[in-house]
Amino acid sequence: MKDTIDLTNKFYLLMSRHLLSKKEYGVLEKLLIEKMPLEQAARQYGLTSLDVQELYQRICNKVKEAAELFSQIDHYQKKLEKLKRELNPNPRPATIKKEKAKKDRQKLLYSSNFPFSRRLRSVLEALEISTIGELSDIPLKDFQHFRGFKAKCKEELIAFIEFENIGYLFKGFAVWKKQPIVQLK
């Protein structure tokens, strides 16, 4: 449980890095990450314990306001999309395809229900591929040049693309899936 709290503290601290001054960020880092006692952090920054407590409260309020702004932005983006749909309830098929492609490209590979083998997973991790968009940016003919990508990986990649119904994202997929893999020596 303590690791979870530490990770959460680090996450929130990184998220608020751009909102805080160097002093505010430093104080939070000392208190939350380094677990420095309040009095020691106060001495290090030439402040009283009361000053550090007030600074901490101001920082929390600042971060809370920013989080509320993000929530409002998200709300208004959804409202804008709803208004766009009301304005144009029958979007053109090209618009629908474009939105679907954008959504599919952003999808994380491992959020799929497809059972990746350790073999293909290690090839994808070596290539630092985490989204379907990153995967589709690589020309299919280039996969045979990657270390460890052999016939079994090709079969599995074809199965994944068909499972997710994303063949339209890969140029030449219909032809590539029928070609044998050429093993380079």
PASEBA-1860 file (N, C-alpha, C; in nm, 3 decimals):
! residues 185
1> MKDTIDLT> 0.083/-0.120/0.000/0.000/0.000/0.000/0.087/0.125/0.000 ~ 0.197/0.120/0.075/0.285/0.236/0.084/0.347/0.268/-0.052 ~ 0.383/0.163/-0.129/0.437/0.185/-0.264/0.336/0.256/-0.353 ~ 0.210/0.219/-0.338/0.104/0.281/-0.417/0.093/0.430/-0.384 ~ 0.101/0.462/-0.256/0.094/0.602/-0.214/0.215/0.678/-0.267 ~ 0.333/0.618/-0.259/0.454/0.684/-0.311/0.444/0.708/-0.462 ~ 0.396/0.607/-0.534/0.380/0.622/-0.679/0.277/0.730/-0.712 ~ 0.169/0.734/-0.635/0.067/0.837/-0.656/0.125/0.975/-0.629
9> NKFYLLMS> 0.202/0.989/-0.522/0.265/1.117/-0.491/0.358/1.161/-0.605 ~ 0.438/1.067/-0.656/0.529/1.099/-0.767/0.450/1.141/-0.890 ~ 0.342/1.070/-0.917/0.260/1.102/-1.033/0.203/1.243/-1.022 ~ 0.143/1.275/-0.909/0.085/1.409/-0.892/0.191/1.517/-0.893 ~ 0.306/1.487/-0.840/0.414/1.585/-0.840/0.461/1.612/-0.983 ~ 0.476/1.508/-1.063/0.515/1.527/-1.202/0.408/1.600/-1.281 ~ 0.281/1.569/-1.252/0.171/1.636/-1.320/0.169/1.786/-1.290 ~ 0.209/1.823/-1.169/0.200/1.963/-1.129/0.331/2.039/-1.149
17> RHLLSKKE> 0.430/1.976/-1.208/0.561/2.039/-1.228/0.550/2.173/-1.302 ~ 0.464/2.180/-1.403/0.453/2.303/-1.483/0.366/2.409/-1.416 ~ 0.294/2.371/-1.311/0.208/2.466/-1.242/0.280/2.536/-1.127 ~ 0.386/2.474/-1.078/0.450/2.521/-0.956/0.581/2.593/-0.984 ~ 0.616/2.682/-0.892/0.746/2.746/-0.900/0.851/2.645/-0.855 ~ 0.979/2.677/-0.875/1.086/2.584/-0.834/1.081/2.561/-0.683 ~ 1.055/2.666/-0.609/1.050/2.655/-0.463/0.934/2.565/-0.421 ~ 0.817/2.588/-0.479/0.700/2.507/-0.444/0.724/2.360/-0.480
25> YGVLEKLL> 0.780/2.339/-0.598/0.808/2.202/-0.642/0.909/2.136/-0.548 ~ 1.014/2.212/-0.512/1.116/2.158/-0.422/1.061/2.120/-0.287 ~ 0.976/2.206/-0.231/0.917/2.177/-0.100/0.832/2.051/-0.108 ~ 0.748/2.042/-0.210/0.665/1.922/-0.225/0.749/1.797/-0.242 ~ 0.854/1.807/-0.320/0.941/1.692/-0.343/1.005/1.646/-0.212 ~ 1.050/1.742/-0.131/1.112/1.708/-0.003/1.011/1.640/0.089 ~ 0.889/1.693/0.094/0.789/1.640/0.187/0.729/1.508/0.141 ~ 0.694/1.499/0.012/0.621/1.381/-0.036/0.709/1.267/-0.083
33> IEKMPLEQ> 0.817/1.300/-0.151/0.900/1.196/-0.210/1.014/1.155/-0.117 ~ 1.088/1.255/-0.068/1.202/1.225/0.019/1.161/1.202/0.164 ~ 1.033/1.227/0.196/0.978/1.205/0.331/1.055/1.284/0.437 ~ 1.097/1.405/0.399/1.172/1.490/0.490/1.074/1.550/0.593 ~ 1.115/1.554/0.721/1.028/1.615/0.822/1.003/1.763/0.788 ~ 0.888/1.811/0.829/0.845/1.947/0.799/0.947/2.051/0.847 ~ 0.998/2.034/0.968/1.092/2.131/1.025/1.222/2.135/0.944 ~ 1.269/2.019/0.902/1.393/2.013/0.825/1.375/2.079/0.688
41> AARQYGLT> 1.261/2.056/0.624/1.234/2.120/0.495/1.224/2.271/0.511 ~ 1.164/2.313/0.620/1.152/2.457/0.647/1.290/2.520/0.663 ~ 1.377/2.456/0.739/1.514/2.508/0.758/1.589/2.514/0.626 ~ 1.574/2.412/0.544/1.646/2.406/0.417/1.606/2.521/0.324 ~ 1.481/2.564/0.332/1.434/2.672/0.246/1.428/2.806/0.319 ~ 1.479/2.811/0.443/1.482/2.936/0.518/1.343/2.984/0.555 ~ 1.255/2.891/0.587/1.117/2.924/0.623/1.084/2.869/0.760 ~ 0.973/2.913/0.815/0.924/2.855/0.940/0.834/2.737/0.904
49> SLDVQELY> 0.805/2.653/1.000/0.716/2.540/0.976/0.579/2.588/0.933 ~ 0.534/2.699/0.993/0.405/2.756/0.958/0.404/2.803/0.812 ~ 0.517/2.864/0.768/0.529/2.908/0.628/0.519/2.789/0.534 ~ 0.583/2.679/0.569/0.581/2.560/0.484/0.439/2.502/0.479 ~ 0.370/2.503/0.592/0.232/2.452/0.594/0.142/2.539/0.506 ~ 0.159/2.672/0.514/0.079/2.763/0.432/0.114/2.744/0.283 ~ 0.244/2.728/0.255/0.288/2.705/0.117/0.227/2.574/0.064 ~ 0.229/2.472/0.146/0.172/2.342/0.109/0.024/2.357/0.078
57> QRICNKVK> -0.049/2.433/0.160/-0.191/2.454/0.138/-0.216/2.531/0.008 ~ -0.133/2.633/-0.019/-0.147/2.709/-0.143/-0.119/2.620/-0.265 ~ -0.017/2.535/-0.252/0.016/2.443/-0.362/-0.102/2.349/-0.388 ~ -0.159/2.293/-0.282/-0.272/2.201/-0.298/-0.389/2.273/-0.365 ~ -0.415/2.396/-0.325/-0.525/2.472/-0.386/-0.497/2.498/-0.534 ~ -0.371/2.530/-0.565/-0.333/2.558/-0.704/-0.351/2.433/-0.790 ~ -0.308/2.319/-0.740/-0.320/2.193/-0.815/-0.467/2.153/-0.828 ~ -0.544/2.175/-0.722/-0.687/2.143/-0.727/-0.757/2.228/-0.833
65> EAAELFSQ> -0.724/2.357/-0.840/-0.783/2.446/-0.941/-0.747/2.399/-1.082 ~ -0.622/2.358/-1.100/-0.580/2.310/-1.232/-0.655/2.182/-1.270 ~ -0.674/2.093/-1.173/-0.748/1.970/-1.200/-0.892/2.002/-1.238 ~ -0.951/2.099/-1.170/-1.088/2.140/-1.203/-1.094/2.199/-1.344 ~ -0.991/2.276/-1.382/-0.987/2.332/-1.517/-0.981/2.222/-1.622 ~ -0.898/2.119/-1.596/-0.890/2.007/-1.689/-1.025/1.938/-1.701 ~ -1.093/1.923/-1.590/-1.225/1.861/-1.590/-1.323/1.944/-1.672 ~ -1.318/2.077/-1.656/-1.405/2.165/-1.733/-1.373/2.158/-1.882
73> IDHYQKKL> -1.244/2.154/-1.914/-1.203/2.144/-2.055/-1.259/2.016/-2.116 ~ -1.248/1.906/-2.044/-1.301/1.779/-2.092/-1.452/1.788/-2.112 ~ -1.520/1.849/-2.016/-1.665/1.866/-2.024/-1.702/1.946/-2.148 ~ -1.632/2.057/-2.172/-1.665/2.142/-2.286/-1.627/2.078/-2.419 ~ -1.523/1.995/-2.420/-1.491/1.923/-2.543/-1.602/1.824/-2.578 ~ -1.655/1.756/-2.477/-1.766/1.663/-2.502/-1.889/1.739/-2.548 ~ -1.913/1.853/-2.487/-2.027/1.936/-2.526/-2.012/1.984/-2.670 ~ -1.890/2.023/-2.709/-1.863/2.066/-2.845/-1.890/1.953/-2.944
81> EKLKRELN> -1.843/1.832/-2.911/-1.868/1.717/-2.998/-2.018/1.690/-3.013 ~ -2.090/1.703/-2.903/-2.235/1.682/-2.907/-2.301/1.786/-2.997 ~ -2.259/1.911/-2.984/-2.314/2.017/-3.069/-2.281/1.993/-3.216 ~ -2.159/1.947/-3.243/-2.122/1.916/-3.382/-2.212/1.806/-3.438 ~ -2.239/1.704/-3.357/-2.326/1.596/-3.404/-2.469/1.645/-3.425 ~ -2.515/1.736/-3.338/-2.649/1.792/-3.355/-2.657/1.876/-3.482 ~ -2.549/1.950/-3.508/-2.544/2.035/-3.626/-2.539/1.952/-3.753 ~ -2.465/1.843/-3.747/-2.449/1.754/-3.863/-2.475/1.611/-3.816
89> PNPRPATI> -2.604/1.573/-3.801/-2.635/1.441/-3.747/-2.596/1.326/-3.840 ~ -2.579/1.354/-3.966/-2.542/1.249/-4.062/-2.407/1.282/-4.123 ~ -2.299/1.258/-4.050/-2.168/1.290/-4.105/-2.138/1.201/-4.226 ~ -2.051/1.254/-4.310/-2.013/1.178/-4.430/-1.935/1.053/-4.389 ~ -1.943/0.949/-4.470/-1.870/0.826/-4.440/-1.719/0.850/-4.425 ~ -1.666/0.944/-4.502/-1.522/0.973/-4.491/-1.488/1.027/-4.353 ~ -1.576/1.109/-4.297/-1.553/1.165/-4.163/-1.558/1.054/-4.059 ~ -1.655/0.965/-4.074/-1.668/0.853/-3.981/-1.542/0.766/-3.986
97> KKEKAKKD> -1.495/0.737/-4.108/-1.373/0.654/-4.125/-1.253/0.721/-4.061 ~ -1.241/0.852/-4.083/-1.128/0.927/-4.029/-1.128/0.923/-3.876 ~ -1.245/0.942/-3.815/-1.255/0.938/-3.670/-1.225/0.799/-3.616 ~ -1.273/0.696/-3.687/-1.247/0.557/-3.644/-1.097/0.527/-3.652 ~ -1.034/0.570/-3.762/-0.890/0.547/-3.778/-0.812/0.619/-3.668 ~ -0.850/0.740/-3.638/-0.782/0.816/-3.532/-0.795/0.744/-3.398 ~ -0.915/0.698/-3.368/-0.940/0.627/-3.242/-0.861/0.495/-3.237 ~ -0.863/0.420/-3.349/-0.791/0.293/-3.355/-0.640/0.314/-3.339
105> RQKLLYSS> -0.586/0.418/-3.401/-0.441/0.445/-3.394/-0.397/0.476/-3.251 ~ -0.483/0.536/-3.172/-0.447/0.573/-3.035/-0.458/0.457/-2.937 ~ -0.524/0.353/-2.977/-0.548/0.239/-2.888/-0.416/0.170/-2.853 ~ -0.400/0.139/-2.725/-0.281/0.068/-2.679/-0.287/-0.078/-2.724 ~ -0.172/-0.130/-2.766/-0.167/-0.269/-2.813/-0.215/-0.367/-2.707 ~ -0.165/-0.347/-2.586/-0.190/-0.447/-2.482/-0.323/-0.426/-2.412 ~ -0.403/-0.327/-2.456/-0.538/-0.314/-2.403/-0.634/-0.403/-2.483 ~ -0.581/-0.463/-2.589/-0.660/-0.554/-2.671/-0.679/-0.686/-2.596
113> NFPFSRRL> -0.784/-0.756/-2.631/-0.809/-0.888/-2.573/-0.733/-0.998/-2.646 ~ -0.654/-0.960/-2.745/-0.578/-1.057/-2.823/-0.465/-1.116/-2.736 ~ -0.450/-1.249/-2.736/-0.347/-1.313/-2.653/-0.210/-1.313/-2.723 ~ -0.131/-1.210/-2.701/0.002/-1.202/-2.762/0.094/-1.309/-2.703 ~ 0.174/-1.369/-2.790/0.273/-1.465/-2.742/0.393/-1.387/-2.688 ~ 0.472/-1.453/-2.609/0.592/-1.389/-2.554/0.687/-1.350/-2.667 ~ 0.690/-1.431/-2.772/0.778/-1.407/-2.887/0.744/-1.273/-2.954 ~ 0.618/-1.255/-2.992/0.579/-1.131/-3.060/0.585/-1.012/-2.965
121> RSVLEALE> 0.548/-1.035/-2.841/0.552/-0.927/-2.741/0.695/-0.874/-2.726 ~ 0.794/-0.963/-2.724/0.933/-0.919/-2.708/0.981/-0.844/-2.832 ~ 0.936/-0.883/-2.952/0.973/-0.811/-3.074/0.915/-0.669/-3.069 ~ 0.788/-0.659/-3.030/0.722/-0.528/-3.023/0.785/-0.439/-2.916 ~ 0.821/-0.499/-2.803/0.885/-0.421/-2.696/1.024/-0.374/-2.738 ~ 1.097/-0.458/-2.812/1.229/-0.418/-2.862/1.217/-0.301/-2.959 ~ 1.107/-0.297/-3.033/1.083/-0.187/-3.126/1.018/-0.066/-3.057 ~ 0.989/-0.081/-2.929/0.925/0.024/-2.848/0.792/0.067/-2.908
129> ISTIGELS> 0.712/-0.032/-2.943/0.579/-0.007/-3.000/0.476/-0.030/-2.890 ~ 0.395/0.073/-2.864/0.294/0.058/-2.760/0.152/0.084/-2.810 ~ 0.138/0.150/-2.925/0.004/0.177/-2.978/-0.012/0.114/-3.117 ~ -0.136/0.100/-3.157/-0.164/0.046/-3.290/-0.112/0.142/-3.397 ~ -0.119/0.271/-3.370/-0.068/0.371/-3.464/0.080/0.354/-3.490 ~ 0.157/0.331/-3.383/0.302/0.311/-3.398/0.329/0.184/-3.477 ~ 0.248/0.081/-3.454/0.263/-0.045/-3.527/0.233/-0.024/-3.675 ~ 0.127/0.050/-3.704/0.087/0.068/-3.844/0.178/0.163/-3.920
137> DIPLKDFQ> 0.260/0.240/-3.850/0.354/0.331/-3.916/0.472/0.256/-3.979 ~ 0.497/0.134/-3.935/0.607/0.054/-3.988/0.557/-0.022/-4.110 ~ 0.623/-0.007/-4.224/0.581/-0.083/-4.342/0.588/-0.233/-4.314 ~ 0.486/-0.305/-4.353/0.477/-0.448/-4.322/0.596/-0.527/-4.377 ~ 0.647/-0.489/-4.493/0.760/-0.563/-4.552/0.886/-0.549/-4.468 ~ 0.894/-0.448/-4.383/1.012/-0.426/-4.300/1.018/-0.520/-4.179 ~ 0.906/-0.579/-4.141/0.904/-0.663/-4.021/0.998/-0.782/-4.033 ~ 1.013/-0.837/-4.154/1.098/-0.955/-4.169/1.245/-0.923/-4.141
145> HFRGFKAK> 1.281/-0.795/-4.138/1.419/-0.756/-4.112/1.449/-0.741/-3.963 ~ 1.346/-0.748/-3.880/1.366/-0.731/-3.736/1.405/-0.863/-3.673 ~ 1.499/-0.855/-3.583/1.548/-0.974/-3.513/1.434/-1.043/-3.439 ~ 1.419/-1.171/-3.461/1.319/-1.251/-3.392/1.185/-1.259/-3.464 ~ 1.166/-1.178/-3.567/1.038/-1.180/-3.639/1.046/-1.284/-3.749 ~ 0.985/-1.398/-3.723/0.987/-1.507/-3.819/0.844/-1.544/-3.855 ~ 0.825/-1.658/-3.915/0.695/-1.700/-3.967/0.586/-1.702/-3.859 ~ 0.619/-1.752/-3.740/0.519/-1.758/-3.631/0.475/-1.618/-3.591
153> CKEELIAF> 0.570/-1.525/-3.583/0.535/-1.387/-3.548/0.448/-1.325/-3.657 ~ 0.478/-1.356/-3.783/0.397/-1.302/-3.892/0.254/-1.355/-3.883 ~ 0.241/-1.484/-3.859/0.108/-1.543/-3.844/0.032/-1.477/-3.730 ~ 0.101/-1.454/-3.622/0.037/-1.393/-3.506/0.001/-1.247/-3.531 ~ 0.089/-1.173/-3.599/0.060/-1.033/-3.631/-0.061/-1.025/-3.725 ~ -0.068/-1.115/-3.822/-0.184/-1.120/-3.913/-0.310/-1.148/-3.833 ~ -0.301/-1.244/-3.742/-0.417/-1.278/-3.658/-0.461/-1.159/-3.573 ~ -0.363/-1.085/-3.519/-0.395/-0.967/-3.437/-0.465/-0.860/-3.521
161> IEFENIGY> -0.411/-0.832/-3.639/-0.469/-0.729/-3.726/-0.611/-0.768/-3.765 ~ -0.632/-0.894/-3.796/-0.766/-0.939/-3.832/-0.858/-0.942/-3.711 ~ -0.806/-0.980/-3.596/-0.884/-0.983/-3.472/-0.937/-0.845/-3.438 ~ -0.851/-0.744/-3.452/-0.889/-0.605/-3.420/-0.959/-0.537/-3.538 ~ -0.961/-0.603/-3.655/-1.023/-0.547/-3.775/-0.961/-0.411/-3.811 ~ -0.828/-0.409/-3.817/-0.756/-0.284/-3.845/-0.668/-0.296/-3.969 ~ -0.699/-0.389/-4.056/-0.620/-0.408/-4.177/-0.614/-0.283/-4.262 ~ -0.716/-0.199/-4.253/-0.719/-0.076/-4.334/-0.609/0.022/-4.293
169> LFKGFAVW> -0.552/0.006/-4.175/-0.445/0.094/-4.130/-0.309/0.056/-4.189 ~ -0.299/-0.064/-4.242/-0.172/-0.117/-4.293/-0.175/-0.121/-4.445 ~ -0.090/-0.042/-4.506/-0.085/-0.037/-4.653/-0.036/-0.171/-4.707 ~ -0.112/-0.228/-4.798/-0.075/-0.353/-4.862/-0.094/-0.475/-4.774 ~ -0.178/-0.469/-4.674/-0.196/-0.581/-4.581/-0.246/-0.707/-4.652 ~ -0.344/-0.692/-4.741/-0.403/-0.808/-4.808/-0.299/-0.886/-4.888 ~ -0.206/-0.816/-4.951/-0.101/-0.881/-5.030/0.005/-0.939/-4.937 ~ 0.048/-0.861/-4.838/0.156/-0.901/-4.747/0.123/-1.028/-4.671
177> KKQPIVQL> -0.002/-1.041/-4.629/-0.035/-1.158/-4.547/-0.028/-1.288/-4.626 ~ -0.033/-1.281/-4.759/-0.028/-1.402/-4.841/0.114/-1.438/-4.882 ~ 0.207/-1.343/-4.868/0.345/-1.368/-4.911/0.419/-1.444/-4.801 ~ 0.505/-1.539/-4.842/0.587/-1.608/-4.742/0.693/-1.515/-4.688 ~ 0.737/-1.542/-4.568/0.842/-1.459/-4.508/0.976/-1.505/-4.562 ~ 1.057/-1.410/-4.604/1.188/-1.441/-4.659/1.288/-1.430/-4.546 ~ 1.354/-1.540/-4.514/1.453/-1.540/-4.406/1.587/-1.497/-4.463 ~ 1.638/-1.390/-4.408/1.769/-1.341/-4.453/1.879/-1.412/-4.376
185> K> 1.987/-1.441/-4.445/2.096/-1.512/-4.378/2.221/-1.430/-4.382
END
